[in-house]
Amino acid sequence: MALLNLETKWKTALTSILEELNQRELRKLLSKLDKIPEGVKTEKHREELPDTIIKHYGTEESISVIDKEMKVLPRMDAKVQDLLRPLVDKVKQQWQEAKGRKRKRKEEEEEEEEEEEEEEDSVLTHVTPNHIQNQQKSSKADNEKSATATLQKSIQDVKSSELLEKEWFTGKVVEKSGLWPYQTKAKAKRLIKEENVVLVTSHSKVAQVKSVGVPEELEQEAAELIYPQSQAYTIQEAGALAHQTPVMVVGTVTQIDPFHKVNVNYKRTKVKRQCFQLKDKTGSIRIVMWDEGGVASWVDLSVGDVVQLSNMKTNKYYGDVSLNSTGHSRVIKLQSVGVRKERIKIIGIKKSSTKETQLEAEVQRELHTFVVATRLLAKLLGQKPASGFRERLLEAMPLEADAETQGNRITAITAGKT
């Protein structure tokens, strides 16, 4: 139905609809038609109202507006709806058809762009060998070596280049970020560089190659491109900062608590959390690390390790101050004590199962929580884990022992020698 034909049919239907309305309903309808000036709205000449409504709203919009207001009055009876409904359905059909045509045009444009990209890639694939053949001046081996030297780029070359078409480069993956949303540009090339980022598209080719030697300082510089380091503070300074301030601190691990699984509001499943104490010359603070997937970067920490924690955030909760990990947090071990051999005094049991036991033990006049395989403790007591082991251990406390510890885990334990 052409627009002119639709307007003619709508004018006839609208005239009949308005005639069905009583004075109160007509007055209420006119009060809702904001696009029509007040001086033009009149109930005296109903026969002129259809032209006025269509003039100010247009054909399709006036159909939608009248449909909406008939539901509000309400006038959902057959006398009105039999006149209105066919035109409402026709407008919806026209909108859907227009939307479909627009979608089809967009798909055709995208297909054309993809064909252009594929054609470009095909040209690149076939031009390169011909180019090499035309440039051949010596032996085939010399020519291949020259071509490789021309096409292979260093990362330094890439940083000064605007576009990679035929060239390629190798490197070592030193850090991986989470997924970053990116809106692909029209006619994207195989590899595009934006500032310090090389974008990999569906036409890019990525392959594993032999190892690449990279200086340690360059690895750190590369890692910071993804996760820039936050400002460094002492522990005392960090504790005085506002809530949720990004910080970097360096200190010595003085206590490590076991992992716990806790509920969080934004996930259905429980999340692993581990706390430890960090100390420097200005003070001590509790560190809360959240493991939301993958292998946590702090699992092999030991008491006495000197670590650098970057991209942490201050957390203040009812007077308690801590540093919490974020998705960008990094733990760098600056100095490691590895496996420690020390005398411990077991003074309590936090949790126990046939597999492992959490102990409270005193080490050099400081209280620490350790995790130990229950079979090691049972062997220490000369018992089996399932035969009154917990009661026997409680009776033996306080129990001194020589232990080998790594982090908060006891890997070996024997009776203390006096």
Secondary structure, 3 states (H helix, E strand, C coil): CCHHHHHHHHHHHHHHHHHHCCHHHHHHHHHHCCCCCCCCCCCCCHHHHHHHHHHHHCHHHHHHHHHHHHHHCCCCCHHHHHHHHHHHHHHHHHHHHHHHHHHHHHHHHHHHHHHHHHHHHHHHHHHHHHHHHHCCCCCHHHHHHHHHHHHEECHHHHHCCCEECCCEECCCCCCCCCCCCCCCCCCCCCEEEECCEEEECCCCCCCCCCCCCCCHHHHHHHHHHHCCCCCECCHHHHHHCCCCCEEEEEEEEEEECCCEEECCCCCCCCEEEEEEEEEECCEEEEEEEEECCCCCCCCCCCCCCEEEEEEEEEEEECCEEEEECCCCCEEEEEECCCCEEEEEEEEEEEEECCCEEEEEEEECCEEEEEEEEHHHHHHHHCCCCCCCHHHHHHHHCCEEEEEEEECCEEEEEEECCC
